[in-house]
């Protein structure tokens, strides 16, 4: 039996919030498309109180930002980027071009080709998300993207030095100090001063996520990455303190960040609830975390591991921290999630900041049909075909002709028939199927 000891804000209220965001984003994107740089400048002044002569950072701007970052911080950024780069390189090595002769004289293949240009958005509202530069810029660089544009909002009326350093060290070709809808809108739609890109990647708040959703089709996107979600699956092999810490560690992202605990022990559930209350009295980010936990926190008590698995797959959370006596069983049986963090020695923060896997992950149950950002997202797989002999062309043509006529596509059939006549020496009357 499954019991909910704590429930979250009703789905209907969440849908109402989403509708307001959709309408606001639609109007802003239309304004950017119509007025270009003028709209971008007004929006940046309105939301970030920032409107420089040029949003793109010069080499001197970048050098100044690098000089404002301590040697320790630069070394830490290098370490994190080395881990992300190393894992992305291994992922890329797993992608191979293919060419195979499927029939005598018929050669089929595919090539893996990087996207030509990418816009990498790095959030910087409440928190300067330095790590997001690693995840998008470094990974795009490993994929072989020719033009990497990176943008992040200002902090305190100027570019955030560590974010700029991470973008530059990661390999960005163009760096802009521009945030929110105006940033992703400008990169996707283009303006007089910003050339449009082919693809947008990177996390962001609800407004950035909605802007990417509305821009999808005009440009590619990595995935719909909305507010951070976390789930802890635990049994009595761990205690309430570690469960509470891992839940609140992600709840501090924003007021609408879901945090779900799935347990098979009421004792652990109650202990975790007490620990959450205790930690919320001392956590410096408690104002945000408490609101998020109150409105979006859930505790689900199950009788069996099978019920825990069922609930976890139904929720399809972005981050899933598994701390049980059967972690590998969850690894083998979990199908819907963004990323798994197995055992108490790891945690979501490792994945977010430094361990090497990518932290841009599917939210809002998108883990049912997509994984997170990885080097393959920047690579398009394009097929090709070659027919090397007359006999092969005539053979395939006969089958193609009949299958086209089966569907009523006479013009398609003639594309096959002309080859049957020319390469097979067959007299196939125009507009009929090859026999």
Rosetta blueprint (number, residue, H / E / L):
1 X L
2 X L
3 X E
4 X E
5 X E
6 X E
7 X L
8 X L
9 X L
10 X L
11 X H
12 X H
13 X H
14 X H
15 X H
16 X H
17 X H
18 X H
19 X H
20 X H
21 X H
22 X H
23 X H
24 X H
25 X H
26 X H
27 X H
28 X H
29 X H
30 X H
31 X H
32 X H
33 X H
34 X H
35 X H
36 X L
37 X H
38 X H
39 X H
40 X H
41 X H
42 X H
43 X H
44 X H
45 X H
46 X H
47 X H
48 X H
49 X L
50 X L
51 X L
52 X L
53 X L
54 X L
55 X L
56 X E
57 X L
58 X L
59 X H
60 X H
61 X H
62 X H
63 X H
64 X H
65 X H
66 X H
67 X H
68 X L
69 X L
70 X L
71 X H
72 X H
73 X H
74 X H
75 X H
76 X H
77 X H
78 X H
79 X H
80 X H
81 X H
82 X H
83 X H
84 X H
85 X H
86 X H
87 X H
88 X H
89 X H
90 X H
91 X H
92 X H
93 X H
94 X L
95 X L
96 X L
97 X L
98 X E
99 X E
100 X E
101 X E
102 X E
103 X E
104 X L
105 X L
106 X E
107 X E
108 X E
109 X E
110 X E
111 X E
112 X E
113 X E
114 X E
115 X L
116 X L
117 X E
118 X E
119 X E
120 X E
121 X E
122 X E
123 X L
124 X L
125 X L
126 X L
127 X L
128 X L
129 X L
130 X H
131 X H
132 X H
133 X H
134 X H
135 X H
136 X H
137 X H
138 X H
139 X H
140 X H
141 X H
142 X H
143 X H
144 X L
145 X L
146 X L
147 X E
148 X E
149 X E
150 X E
151 X E
152 X E
153 X L
154 X L
155 X E
156 X L
157 X L
158 X E
159 X L
160 X L
161 X H
162 X H
163 X H
164 X H
165 X H
166 X H
167 X H
168 X H
169 X H
170 X H
171 X L
172 X L
173 X L
174 X E
175 X E
176 X E
177 X E
178 X L
179 X L
180 X H
181 X H
182 X H
183 X H
184 X H
185 X H
186 X H
187 X H
188 X H
189 X H
190 X L
191 X L
192 X L
193 X L
194 X L
195 X L
196 X L
197 X L
198 X L
199 X E
200 X E
201 X E
202 X L
203 X L
204 X L
205 X L
206 X H
207 X H
208 X H
209 X H
210 X H
211 X H
212 X H
213 X H
214 X H
215 X H
216 X E
217 X L
218 X L
219 X E
220 X E
221 X E
222 X L
223 X L
224 X L
225 X L
226 X L
227 X L
228 X L
229 X L
230 X E
231 X E
232 X E
233 X E
234 X E
235 X L
236 X L
237 X L
238 X L
239 X L
240 X H
241 X H
242 X H
243 X H
244 X H
245 X H
246 X H
247 X H
248 X H
249 X H
250 X H
251 X H
252 X L
253 X L
254 X L
255 X L
256 X L
257 X L
258 X L
259 X E
260 X E
261 X E
262 X E
263 X E
264 X L
265 X L
266 X H
267 X H
268 X H
269 X H
270 X H
271 X H
272 X H
273 X H
274 X H
275 X H
276 X H
277 X H
278 X H
279 X H
280 X L
281 X L
282 X L
283 X L
284 X L
285 X L
286 X H
287 X H
288 X H
289 X H
290 X H
291 X H
292 X H
293 X H
294 X H
295 X H
296 X H
297 X E
298 X E
299 X E
300 X E
301 X E
302 X L
303 X L
304 X L
305 X H
306 X H
307 X H
308 X H
309 X H
310 X H
311 X H
312 X H
313 X H
314 X H
315 X H
316 X L
317 X L
318 X L
319 X E
320 X E
321 X E
322 X E
323 X E
324 X L
325 X L
326 X L
327 X H
328 X H
329 X H
330 X H
331 X H
332 X H
333 X H
334 X L
335 X L
336 X L
337 X L
338 X L
339 X E
340 X E
341 X E
342 X E
343 X L
344 X L
345 X L
346 X L
347 X L
348 X H
349 X H
350 X H
351 X H
352 X H
353 X H
354 X L
355 X L
356 X L
357 X L
358 X L
359 X L
360 X L
361 X L
362 X L
363 X L
364 X L
365 X L
366 X H
367 X H
368 X H
369 X L
370 X L
371 X L
372 X L
373 X L
374 X L
375 X H
376 X H
377 X H
378 X H
379 X E
380 X E
381 X E
382 X E
383 X E
384 X E
385 X E
386 X E
387 X E
388 X L
389 X L
390 X H
391 X H
392 X H
393 X H
394 X H
395 X H
396 X H
397 X H
398 X H
399 X H
400 X H
401 X H
402 X H
403 X H
404 X H
405 X H
406 X H
407 X H
408 X L
409 X L
410 X H
411 X H
412 X H
413 X H
414 X H
415 X H
416 X H
417 X H
418 X H
419 X H
420 X H
421 X H
422 X H
423 X H
424 X H
425 X L
426 X L
427 X L
428 X L
429 X L
430 X L
431 X L
432 X L
433 X L
434 X L
435 X L
